[in-house]
Every structure is written in structure tokens, then in C-alpha cells.
Amino acid sequence: QVQLVESGGGLVQAGGSLRLSCAASGRTFSSYAMGWFRQAPGKEREIVAAISWSGGGVTPYANSVKGRFTISRDNAKNTVYLQMNSLKPEDTAVYYCAADQRLTWATNWHKSNEYAYWGQGTQVTVSS
């Protein structure tokens, strides 16, 4: 089991940057695939980006954030990051990190119901 705590959210102007962090408890962080999701008011939760257990290979992104956001992980620090640049008002949402040990990476990296563990979320607000 793993516990996740997000931080780094806040209010930023359009075009600005934020870096979200997700700190995980436990000794087996490197055995978890990690995902960042977001949910805007009145909308369904959607994938932002995901990263495999080792951080190697392709790191997939939602089309809406490609080229602007970067996901990374530091297994020594039990932390996954989401660097968000060139933020837009439509990026406003609560951002959640999620983890799973048994995810079928190739087909399910983007499916929220495939992740067993979730953080409490951090609010990101982008003003125009």
C-alpha cells in the first residue's frame, strides 16, 4: 500500500509555470506506475501524463498538454513531479496523482479506474 500527498498547486497567470510534486510513502515506490490526472468543475477526471515504474521508455501525455508539461520521477526520493509550463486558463483544475503496481501499462496508463491509490489533490488556477 502507498499513500500519496500532492503539493505545489496555486494561482498563476496565463503563460506562467508551476511544478507539482507527489510524495509517496513506503519502500516500494519504484514498483508503482504513476499518473497525474486533473478534474475541472463540472468535468470528468482526465489523464494528464503517466510514467512507468522505472521512468524509462515513452512517457505518454494528453494531447492538450504535450510540449508544455513534463512528468518525471525520482525513485530515491519517492516523488513524482509534473512540471507545467505555458499554463493556460483551461489548465485550471484539481490535479491528482495516482499509483498502481499492477497496471497493464501499454493499454491502461490513461484509465483512472486502473489506478488503486490516489492523493487528495492540489488546486491549480490559471488566470487570464
C-alpha positions as CSV (number, residue, x, y, z in Angstrom):
1,Q,0.0,0.0,0.0
2,V,1.1,3.5,-0.7
3,Q,0.0,7.0,0.5
4,L,0.3,9.9,-1.8
5,V,0.5,13.6,-1.0
6,E,0.4,16.3,-3.7
7,S,1.8,19.8,-3.3
8,G,2.8,22.7,-5.5
9,G,-0.5,24.0,-6.7
10,G,-1.6,27.6,-6.6
11,L,-2.7,30.6,-8.6
12,V,-0.6,31.6,-11.6
13,Q,-1.1,33.9,-14.6
14,A,-1.5,32.5,-18.0
15,G,1.9,31.7,-19.5
16,G,3.4,31.0,-16.1
17,S,4.8,27.8,-14.7
18,L,4.2,25.5,-11.7
19,R,5.8,22.3,-10.6
20,L,3.6,19.8,-8.8
21,S,5.1,17.2,-6.5
22,C,3.6,13.9,-5.3
23,A,5.4,12.4,-2.4
24,A,4.7,8.7,-1.7
25,S,5.1,6.7,1.4
26,G,6.5,3.2,1.6
27,R,9.6,1.4,0.5
28,T,8.4,0.1,-2.9
29,F,7.7,3.3,-4.7
30,S,9.8,2.1,-7.7
31,S,7.3,-0.7,-8.2
32,Y,4.4,1.7,-8.9
33,A,3.4,3.2,-12.2
34,M,2.4,6.8,-11.6
35,G,-0.1,9.1,-13.2
36,W,-1.2,12.7,-13.0
37,F,-4.9,13.3,-13.6
38,R,-7.0,16.5,-13.3
39,Q,-10.6,17.4,-12.8
40,A,-12.1,20.7,-13.7
41,P,-15.5,21.8,-12.2
42,G,-18.3,20.0,-14.0
43,K,-16.0,17.8,-16.0
44,E,-14.8,14.3,-15.7
45,R,-11.4,13.4,-14.4
46,E,-8.9,13.1,-17.2
47,I,-5.4,11.9,-17.7
48,V,-2.6,14.4,-17.9
49,A,0.5,12.2,-18.0
50,A,1.9,9.0,-16.8
51,I,5.2,7.4,-16.1
52,S,6.3,3.8,-15.8
53,W,7.9,2.1,-12.9
54,S,11.4,3.0,-13.9
55,G,10.7,6.2,-15.6
56,G,12.2,4.8,-18.8
57,G,10.6,4.4,-22.2
58,V,7.9,6.6,-23.6
59,T,6.1,8.9,-21.1
60,P,2.6,9.5,-22.6
61,Y,0.8,12.8,-22.3
62,A,-2.7,14.1,-23.0
63,N,-2.7,15.9,-26.4
64,S,-3.8,19.1,-24.6
65,V,-0.5,19.3,-22.6
66,K,2.0,17.9,-25.0
67,G,5.0,20.1,-25.3
68,R,4.1,22.1,-22.2
69,F,4.1,19.6,-19.3
70,T,6.8,17.2,-18.3
71,I,6.3,14.3,-15.9
72,S,9.3,12.8,-14.1
73,R,10.1,10.7,-11.1
74,D,12.9,10.3,-8.5
75,N,12.7,6.9,-7.0
76,A,15.3,7.7,-4.5
77,K,13.1,10.5,-3.1
78,N,9.8,8.6,-3.6
79,T,8.5,11.5,-5.6
80,V,6.9,12.1,-8.9
81,Y,6.8,15.6,-10.5
82,L,4.7,17.4,-13.0
83,Q,6.4,20.5,-14.5
84,M,3.8,22.7,-16.1
85,N,4.9,25.5,-18.4
86,S,3.0,27.9,-20.6
87,L,-0.1,27.4,-18.5
88,K,-3.5,28.3,-19.9
89,P,-6.8,29.1,-18.2
90,E,-8.1,25.8,-19.4
91,D,-5.5,24.0,-17.3
92,T,-7.4,25.2,-14.2
93,A,-8.4,22.1,-12.2
94,V,-7.7,20.0,-9.2
95,Y,-4.6,17.8,-10.0
96,Y,-4.3,14.3,-8.6
97,C,-1.5,11.9,-8.6
98,A,-2.3,8.2,-8.7
99,A,-0.3,5.0,-8.4
100,D,-0.7,1.3,-9.2
101,Q,1.6,-1.7,-9.0
102,R,-0.3,-4.0,-11.4
103,L,-1.2,-1.6,-14.2
104,T,-1.1,-3.0,-17.7
105,W,1.0,-0.1,-18.9
106,A,0.6,-0.4,-22.6
107,T,-3.2,-0.3,-22.7
108,N,-4.3,1.2,-19.4
109,W,-1.9,4.0,-18.5
110,H,-4.6,6.6,-19.2
111,K,-7.5,4.9,-17.3
112,S,-8.3,6.4,-13.9
113,N,-10.1,3.3,-12.8
114,E,-6.9,1.2,-13.2
115,Y,-5.1,3.2,-10.5
116,A,-5.6,1.9,-7.0
117,Y,-4.1,4.7,-5.0
118,W,-4.9,8.4,-5.1
119,G,-3.7,11.6,-3.4
120,Q,-6.1,14.2,-2.1
121,G,-5.4,16.6,-5.0
122,T,-4.0,20.1,-5.3
123,Q,-5.7,23.1,-6.9
124,V,-4.2,24.8,-9.9
125,T,-5.8,28.0,-11.0
126,V,-4.6,29.8,-14.1
127,S,-5.9,33.4,-14.5
128,S,-6.2,35.1,-17.9
